[in-house]
């Protein structure tokens, strides 16, 4: 995957903002049963972490 350096920092910032929002949503669900929406948030959080890693190593 090739990402123009001009957009790399912006993409990383956007991902961090999304991860922060998801972590707040997950925090509000802490201690509750693992519902479908909670599973989806957890899955999205993991995907964002993977994407963040891909962007970091992209040249």
N, C-alpha and C positions, 0 to 999 in steps of 0.2 A: 504494500500500500504506500502510495506516495502522497504526501501532504505538503503543499507549498508552505514554506516557513512563515509566510505572511499570516496564514490562518491557524497555525499550530497553537499559539498561545490563546487565541480566541476560543478554539474548540476545547482546549483543556479547561479554560475558565467556565465555559458553558456546562461541561460535564461536572465540574466541581459544584456548580450551583444546583444542578439536578440531583447530584448525590446528597447534598445538604438537605434539599427539600424532602427527598425520599427518607433520609435518616430521621427527620422530624416526624414524618408520617408513621414510620415504623416505631418510633419512640412512643407515640400516642397509643399504639396497639400492644405495647409491651405487657406481658402477663395475661394477655387474652388468648383464646384458642387460635390455632393456625387456620384462619379463614382463607377463602379463595383470593380475596384482595390482598391479604398479607403475604400470601405465597407469591402473588404476582409482583408485589413491591420488592420482595427479597430477590426474585429472579431478575427484575430490572436493575436492582442495585449491583448484582453480580455482573450482569452484562455491561453496565457502565464502567465498572472496575476493569473489566477485560478490555474495553474500548480505550480507556485511559492509558492502559499499558501499551496497546498497539500504537497509539498516537505518540507516546513517549519514545518508542523505539523506531518510529518511521523516520526515514531520511529523505 
